[in-house]
Amino acid sequence: MGGRHIGSTYADGANTLKVPSSFVVDAALRYDLGQLTPQLEGARIGVSVSNLTDKRHTSSCVSAVNCYFGAGRVVTVQMDHRW
């Protein structure tokens, strides 16, 4: 588990509109399936979650009227095998 701090920035060249900072939490878990049975040796499964709390935050602004939200919660599941 970890976190990302996104620092505050300004949305305009005159530095009159400040975009606030934010903090999002990420987490990941991976398991070696070979621990269950020898037939699965080399196989792993994992899950990772970005923005675990699904916090709505502004990631950037290019002008006072053109801002973008950061990504919401993203869950990724993966399975791999090493020979």
C-alpha positions in Angstrom: 0.0 0.0 0.0 1.2 3.5 -0.8 0.1 6.9 -1.5 0.6 9.7 -4.1 0.7 13.4 -3.2 -0.2 15.7 -6.1 1.1 19.1 -5.3 -0.9 22.3 -5.8 -0.4 24.2 -9.1 -1.7 27.3 -10.7 -4.2 27.2 -13.5 -3.2 30.5 -15.2 -0.1 32.4 -16.2 -0.9 35.2 -13.7 -1.0 32.7 -10.8 -4.4 33.9 -9.6 -6.3 30.5 -9.7 -4.7 27.9 -7.5 -5.5 24.2 -8.0 -5.4 22.5 -4.6 -3.1 19.6 -3.7 -4.5 16.1 -3.1 -3.4 12.7 -1.8 -4.6 9.4 -3.2 -4.0 5.9 -1.9 -2.9 2.9 -4.0 -2.7 -0.8 -3.0 -1.4 -4.0 -4.6 -1.4 -7.7 -3.6 0.3 -10.6 -5.4 0.3 -14.3 -4.6 2.5 -17.1 -5.8 0.1 -19.9 -6.7 3.0 -22.4 -6.4 2.5 -22.2 -2.7 -0.9 -24.0 -3.1 0.3 -26.9 -5.2 3.6 -27.8 -7.0 1.6 -28.0 -10.3 1.2 -24.3 -10.2 4.9 -23.5 -9.7 5.8 -20.3 -11.5 2.2 -19.0 -11.7 1.2 -15.8 -9.9 -1.9 -13.8 -9.5 -2.2 -10.2 -8.5 -4.5 -7.3 -8.1 -3.7 -3.6 -7.9 -6.0 -0.7 -7.1 -5.1 2.9 -8.0 -7.0 5.7 -6.1 -8.4 3.1 -3.6 -10.8 5.5 -2.0 -12.1 6.8 -5.4 -11.3 10.4 -4.4 -12.4 13.0 -6.9 -9.5 15.3 -7.5 -8.2 17.8 -10.0 -5.1 16.5 -11.8 -4.3 19.6 -13.8 -5.5 22.8 -15.4 -4.4 24.5 -18.6 -6.5 27.6 -18.0 -9.0 29.0 -15.6 -11.8 27.2 -17.5 -10.0 24.1 -18.7 -9.3 21.7 -15.9 -9.1 17.9 -15.8 -10.1 15.4 -13.1 -7.7 12.7 -12.0 -8.6 9.1 -12.7 -11.1 7.5 -10.4 -10.6 4.0 -8.8 -8.9 1.6 -11.3 -8.7 -2.1 -10.4 -6.3 -4.3 -12.4 -6.1 -8.0 -12.1 -3.2 -9.9 -13.6 -2.0 -13.5 -13.9 1.3 -14.6 -15.2 3.6 -17.6 -15.4 7.4 -17.8 -15.4 9.0 -20.9 -17.0 
